[in-house]
C-alpha cells in the first residue's frame, strides 16, 4: 500500500488588506523560518460527473515541492484528511485506483482541474527547533479542464500541523490570524473552490484575487455556487411516504458499502465488520419491505449481497473467535495453562487467516463486486417502488415491523422447546438472524415512527446480543474441540482446551437463561404500539 499521512490543516482567506501577523507571539512558537517560495503544479482527476468531489475526495498528480507524486485524500473530519501518496508516474498507480473504484466503477477518470500555485513557505518552530506547523501563503491559478475552459485565481493561507502535533496548536495560530483580520476560508479545499468558481453555471469569474471580505464558513455567500460535495449533501425534501423512508435507509446502507470499500482495502480497524453489517442491513430491508420494493428486482440483488457478506465474513469470523479464545485464555490462572497452549492457538489462527486479506481485496477487485456496485447505483437512480410505497409510512412500516416481531417470537419459542444440544443451538442461531432482521426494520422505521421504533430497536439489539454471544460460544466450542484433538495428536496436554470448552458450555447456558427476560422487554417495546395494534 502507498504511504499514508494524517493531514490536519486549516485554510484562510488572504485578502488584499490582510498581512501575516508576527507568529512568534503564538504560544509555543520560538521562531518562524521563512523558506521562500516554491512552485506547485497539480492536475486533479475525477469522473465527468465529479463523483469523487461529491464525496469530498481529491485525487491529484502534482509536481514541485518535496512531495511530488500522486496524492489521494479521504476526509476524516472537519480539517482532517488521510493523504495517501504514491511516487510520480505517468499513470495512476494501481493501489490508488483500487481505493477509488467503488465510487468510479467502470467510469474513466479524466483531468478536471489544473492548479498552479506559488507557495510562500513559513515554518513555525518550537523552542527546541522542532517544527510545529507549516504555513503557506498560496497564490493559486485554477483552470477547469472539462465542461469549458474557465479560469479563476485567488490567494489563501494554509496552516498544516506537523506530524504528531497537538491540534490545539492550530487554535492558537487561528486566534492570532483572526486578530490580524484573517478569516477562515469558506471552502475546505482548493479543488472545491476551483470547481465552484469555474462552474459553467457561474455567470462571472474574478479576474484577480478579490479584496472584498469573504463570507464565513457558517454563512456562505448566497451568490457563490455551492461546491459539488455541498450540493451532494444538501438535504432534499423530508421523507413523507413509506417509499421515501425505506429508500432513505436503503441509500444510507449503499453509501456505507461504497464508503467502506477503500477502508477495507486499507485494512482500517472494524471496516470489514461495518461493511458486512451494511450488506446485511440492506438485504434485510429488501426482504422486510416487499410491499414497498419490488422483490423481482431486489431478490437478485439480495442474493449478491449475501454472497458479499459471506466473502467478507471469513476474515471477520476468525477475528472474533481469536479474540474470544485469547480473552478466555488470559483469564486462566497460570497453573491451569498446561502445555504450549498459546503457541498452538497462534499457529491455528495464522493458518486459518493466512491470505484472508488478500482474498478480500481480490473480491473487491473482481467483476462480480463491480457489477453489484453498478446494480446498487442503478437501484437508487430508478427505485423499484410498488404502489404501496406512495402511502403514508405509519401503516406500512408498522405492519412490516410487526411481522418481523412475530417471526422472531415464533423462532425463539421453537428454539426453547428443544432440549439443550445441537438442535437448540441451531434453532437459536436462526432466532439470531430473525432478531437482526427485526432490529433493522425498527431502525428503518425510526425516522417515521419516532420513539416506539427507537426503543424497539434498542431492545431488539439486546436480544440480538444475547443470541450472538450464544452463537459465538457454539463456534468457540467447535474450535476448542479441534485444538484439543490437534494437541492430543501432538502429544500435548489437552486439559486447558477441555477447561475452556467447559467455560463456553456454561456461558451458552447462561445466555439461554437470560434470553426469556431480555425477550420479554423487547415485546413490551414493540413497534406495534405506535399504531395501537
VEXGUPA-381415 format. One line per 4 residues: their letters; for each residue x, y, z of C-alpha. Coordinates in steps of 0.1 Angstrom, whole numbers, plus 5000, padded with zeros to 4 digits. Example, Ala and Ser with C-alpha at 12.3 -4.5 7.8 and 13.67 -1.06 7.14 Angstrom:
% residues 2
as	5123:4955:5078  5137:4989:5071 .
END
This chain:
% residues 533
xxxx	5000:5000:5000  5012:5036:4993  5023:5059:5021  4996:5072:5044 .
xxxx	4997:5105:5062  4971:5121:5085  4968:5157:5073  4954:5183:5098 .
xxxx	4952:5217:5083  4931:5249:5082  4926:5273:5053  4921:5311:5055 .
xxxx	4913:5339:5031  4943:5361:5021  4926:5393:5010  4945:5423:4998 .
xxxx	4942:5443:5030  4954:5415:5053  4990:5409:5063  5006:5380:5082 .
xxxx	5010:5389:5119  5040:5382:5140  5036:5345:5145  5063:5343:5172 .
xxxx	5036:5357:5195  5017:5324:5192  5022:5303:5223  5049:5277:5218 .
xxxx	5064:5294:5187  5101:5304:5193  5109:5312:5157  5095:5314:5122 .
xxxx	5117:5301:5095  5109:5317:5061  5118:5291:5035  5109:5312:5004 .
xxxx	5086:5304:4975  5081:5271:4957  5061:5264:4925  5035:5236:4926 .
xxxx	5016:5223:4896  4988:5199:4902  4962:5182:4879  4931:5169:4897 .
xxxx	4913:5138:4883  4877:5128:4887  4849:5114:4866  4830:5137:4843 .
xxxx	4801:5139:4868  4826:5146:4897  4818:5116:4918  4850:5120:4939 .
xxxx	4844:5156:4946  4808:5148:4956  4823:5127:4985  4850:5154:4993 .
xxxx	4877:5131:4979  4906:5146:4959  4930:5128:4936  4958:5147:4920 .
xxxx	4992:5143:4903  5015:5171:4915  5050:5182:4906  5071:5206:4925 .
xxxx	5078:5207:4963  5092:5180:4984  5063:5155:4980  5058:5154:4942 .
xxxx	5037:5125:4932  5002:5112:4933  4980:5121:4963  4946:5107:4972 .
xxxx	4929:5124:5001  4899:5110:5021  4880:5132:5046  4882:5121:5082 .
xxxx	4866:5150:5100  4865:5188:5095  4900:5199:5086  4914:5164:5088 .
xxxx	4921:5141:5059  4941:5110:5052  4966:5116:5024  4977:5085:5006 .
xxxx	5008:5092:4984  5025:5073:4956  5056:5081:4936  5053:5103:4905 .
xxxx	5044:5084:4874  5026:5089:4841  4996:5067:4850  4976:5064:4882 .
xxxx	4991:5037:4905  4971:5006:4909  4968:5009:4947  4952:5044:4944 .
xxxx	4930:5032:4915  4916:5005:4937  4908:5029:4965  4885:5050:4943 .
xxxx	4870:5020:4924  4838:5018:4945  4830:5054:4935  4843:5054:4900 .
xxxx	4834:5019:4890  4839:5015:4852  4838:5052:4845  4870:5068:4833 .
xxxx	4890:5092:4854  4898:5124:4835  4917:5157:4843  4891:5181:4857 .
xxxx	4912:5210:4871  4947:5222:4870  4960:5242:4899  4993:5261:4897 .
xxxx	5003:5277:4930  5032:5298:4942  5036:5289:4978  5055:5312:5002 .
xxxx	5065:5288:5030  5069:5297:5067  5078:5270:5092  5067:5276:5128 .
xxxx	5093:5262:5151  5092:5254:5188  5119:5262:5215  5140:5231:5205 .
xxxx	5138:5239:5168  5112:5212:5161  5086:5222:5135  5051:5228:5149 .
xxxx	5033:5237:5117  5039:5249:5082  5022:5280:5070  5019:5286:5033 .
xxxx	5007:5317:5015  4994:5303:4982  4988:5324:4951  4965:5300:4932 .
xxxx	4957:5300:4895  4930:5275:4886  4919:5262:4852  4890:5239:4846 .
xxxx	4899:5212:4821  4864:5199:4813  4830:5214:4809  4845:5246:4795 .
xxxx	4880:5261:4797  4873:5286:4825  4898:5301:4849  4899:5318:4883 .
xxxx	4925:5329:4908  4928:5337:4945  4952:5338:4974  4948:5318:5005 .
xxxx	4967:5309:5037  4971:5272:5046  4983:5261:5080  4992:5224:5083 .
xxxx	5001:5208:5116  5034:5189:5119  5033:5152:5122  5022:5141:5157 .
xxxx	5014:5177:5166  4987:5188:5190  4957:5200:5171  4951:5226:5198 .
xxxx	4982:5245:5184  4961:5253:5154  4936:5270:5176  4963:5293:5189 .
xxxx	4975:5301:5154  4940:5309:5143  4934:5333:5172  4965:5352:5161 .
xxxx	4954:5352:5125  4919:5364:5133  4933:5393:5153  4950:5404:5121 .
xxxx	4917:5403:5103  4924:5370:5085  4893:5348:5084  4887:5311:5077 .
xxxx	4881:5301:5041  4846:5293:5030  4859:5263:5011  4875:5233:5026 .
xxxx	4898:5226:4997  4914:5243:4967  4897:5218:4943  4863:5226:4958 .
xxxx	4868:5263:4953  4881:5259:4918  4851:5238:4908  4827:5262:4923 .
xxxx	4843:5293:4907  4847:5277:4873  4813:5261:4871  4796:5265:4837 .
xxxx	4766:5279:4856  4786:5307:4871  4780:5340:4853  4810:5359:4864 .
xxxx	4846:5350:4874  4871:5371:4893  4900:5383:4871  4922:5387:4901 .
xxxx	4920:5379:4939  4893:5400:4953  4899:5424:4982  4862:5420:4993 .
xxxx	4857:5403:5026  4846:5367:5020  4817:5351:5037  4824:5330:5068 .
xxxx	4820:5291:5066  4790:5294:5088  4773:5319:5064  4784:5312:5028 .
xxxx	4775:5339:5003  4742:5333:4986  4757:5344:4953  4785:5318:4954 .
xxxx	4777:5285:4938  4779:5255:4962  4807:5231:4957  4799:5196:4942 .
xxxx	4803:5180:4976  4780:5205:4992  4754:5201:4965  4756:5164:4970 .
xxxx	4749:5167:5007  4723:5194:5007  4692:5178:5022  4663:5171:4999 .
xxxx	4627:5173:5008  4618:5154:5040  4606:5119:5035  4568:5117:5035 .
xxxx	4557:5084:5021  4566:5048:5031  4588:5046:5000  4606:5078:5010 .
xxxx	4615:5063:5043  4625:5029:5031  4646:5044:5003  4664:5067:5028 .
xxxx	4675:5037:5048  4685:5018:5016  4705:5048:5004  4722:5050:5038 .
xxxx	4734:5014:5036  4745:5017:5000  4765:5048:5008  4781:5029:5037 .
xxxx	4791:5000:5014  4807:5023:4989  4825:5044:5015  4839:5013:5034 .
xxxx	4853:4997:5002  4885:5017:5004  4887:5013:5042  4886:4975:5038 .
xxxx	4914:4977:5012  4935:4998:5036  4929:4974:5065  4913:5000:5087 .
xxxx	4900:4988:5121  4865:4974:5121  4860:4983:5084  4852:4947:5073 .
xxxx	4827:4943:5101  4809:4975:5093  4808:4968:5056  4794:4933:5063 .
xxxx	4767:4948:5086  4757:4973:5059  4752:4945:5034  4731:4926:5059 .
xxxx	4710:4956:5067  4704:4963:5031  4694:4927:5023  4672:4926:5053 .
xxxx	4654:4958:5042  4647:4943:5008  4632:4912:5025  4612:4932:5051 .
xxxx	4597:4958:5028  4585:4936:5000  4552:4956:4999  4572:4987:4992 .
xxxx	4601:4975:4969  4595:4951:4940  4611:4918:4951  4616:4907:4914 .
xxxx	4642:4934:4913  4655:4933:4949  4657:4895:4954  4686:4891:4929 .
xxxx	4704:4920:4945  4698:4904:4979  4715:4872:4967  4746:4892:4956 .
xxxx	4746:4910:4990  4745:4876:5007  4775:4865:4986  4795:4896:4995 .
xxxx	4787:4893:5032  4799:4857:5031  4831:4867:5014  4837:4894:5040 .
xxxx	4828:4871:5068  4857:4846:5066  4882:4871:5080  4858:4887:5104 .
xxxx	4846:4854:5119  4881:4843:5125  4890:4876:5141  4861:4873:5165 .
xxxx	4869:4837:5176  4906:4846:5180  4897:4874:5204  4873:4853:5223 .
xxxx	4897:4824:5229  4926:4847:5238  4904:4865:5264  4894:4832:5279 .
xxxx	4930:4820:5280  4943:4853:5295  4917:4849:5324  4930:4815:5334 .
xxxx	4955:4811:5363  4989:4801:5351  4986:4768:5369  4957:4758:5346 .
xxxx	4976:4765:5313  4993:4732:5306  5015:4728:5275  5022:4752:5246 .
xxxx	4987:4764:5245  4993:4800:5233  5017:4788:5206  4992:4763:5193 .
xxxx	4964:4789:5193  4986:4812:5173  4996:4786:5148  4960:4775:5143 .
xxxx	4948:4811:5139  4976:4820:5115  4969:4791:5093  4932:4799:5091 .
xxxx	4938:4836:5084  4967:4833:5060  4960:4853:5029  4925:4863:5041 .
xxxx	4930:4900:5035  4944:4893:5000  4914:4873:4992  4891:4900:5005 .
xxxx	4908:4926:4983  4906:4902:4954  4869:4900:4959  4866:4938:4959 .
xxxx	4887:4939:4927  4865:4913:4910  4840:4918:4883  4812:4904:4905 .
xxxx	4816:4931:4931  4819:4958:4905  4786:4946:4889  4770:4947:4924 .
xxxx	4781:4983:4929  4767:4992:4894  4734:4975:4903  4731:4993:4936 .
xxxx	4738:5027:4919  4711:5018:4893  4686:5008:4920  4689:5043:4936 .
xxxx	4686:5060:4903  4654:5041:4894  4639:5027:4926  4616:4997:4921 .
xxxx	4587:5011:4941  4554:4994:4943  4520:5012:4947  4521:5008:4985 .
xxxx	4552:5030:4985  4531:5060:4978  4511:5056:5010  4517:5071:5044 .
xxxx	4546:5055:5063  4529:5047:5096  4508:5018:5085  4533:5001:5061 .
xxxx	4563:5004:5083  4545:4994:5115  4530:4963:5097  4564:4952:5084 .
xxxx	4580:4956:5118  4551:4938:5135  4555:4909:5111  4592:4906:5118 .
xxxx	4585:4907:5155  4561:4878:5152  4586:4858:5132  4612:4863:5159 .
xxxx	4587:4853:5186  4580:4821:5168  4616:4812:5163  4625:4819:5200 .
xxxx	4596:4798:5212  4606:4769:5189  4642:4771:5199  4634:4769:5236 .
xxxx	4612:4739:5231  4643:4719:5222  4664:4703:5250  4699:4717:5253 .
xxxx	4721:4704:5225  4729:4709:5188  4692:4712:5177  4686:4740:5202 .
xxxx	4719:4757:5192  4708:4756:5155  4674:4770:5163  4688:4798:5184 .
xxxx	4711:4807:5155  4680:4810:5133  4664:4832:5160  4695:4854:5160 .
xxxx	4691:4861:5123  4654:4869:5128  4664:4893:5156  4688:4912:5133 .
xxxx	4660:4915:5107  4635:4928:5133  4661:4953:5146  4670:4966:5112 .
xxxx	4633:4970:5104  4629:4991:5135  4659:5012:5126  4645:5019:5092 .
xxxx	4612:5029:5107  4627:5052:5134  4625:5085:5114  4588:5079:5107 .
xxxx	4576:5063:5139  4599:5080:5164  4603:5069:5200  4585:5035:5197 .
xxxx	4608:5024:5169  4639:5037:5186  4630:5019:5219  4622:4987:5200 .
xxxx	4654:4988:5180  4674:4992:5213  4656:4962:5230  4659:4941:5199 .
xxxx	4697:4948:5198  4699:4934:5233  4681:4902:5222  4705:4900:5192 .
xxxx	4735:4905:5216  4724:4876:5238  4718:4853:5208  4750:4864:5192 .
xxxx	4771:4856:5223  4754:4822:5224  4763:4815:5188  4799:4827:5194 .
xxxx	4801:4801:5222  4789:4774:5198  4816:4783:5173  4842:4786:5200 .
xxxx	4834:4751:5213  4839:4737:5178  4873:4754:5176  4883:4742:5211 .
xxxx	4875:4706:5202  4896:4709:5170  4925:4724:5191  4922:4697:5217 .
xxxx	4924:4670:5190  4955:4686:5175  4972:4689:5208  4964:4653:5217 .
xxxx	4978:4641:5184  5010:4661:5190  5015:4645:5224  5005:4677:5243 .
xxxx	4981:4680:5272  4946:4688:5261  4935:4697:5297  4934:4735:5291 .
xxxx	4913:4731:5259  4888:4710:5278  4886:4735:5306  4879:4763:5281 .
xxxx	4853:4741:5264  4835:4738:5297  4836:4775:5303  4819:4781:5269 .
xxxx	4792:4755:5277  4785:4774:5309  4784:4807:5290  4759:4793:5265 .
xxxx	4737:4780:5292  4738:4814:5309  4727:4832:5277  4698:4807:5273 .
xxxx	4686:4815:5308  4690:4852:5301  4670:4851:5268  4634:4850:5281 .
xxxx	4638:4881:5302  4655:4901:5275  4629:4890:5250  4601:4900:5274 .
xxxx	4614:4935:5275  4616:4936:5237  4580:4926:5235  4569:4954:5257 .
xxxx	4588:4979:5234  4573:4965:5202  4566:4990:5174  4531:4978:5171 .
xxxx	4523:5001:5200  4529:5030:5175  4496:5022:5157  4478:5008:5187 .
x	4478:4973:5172 .
END
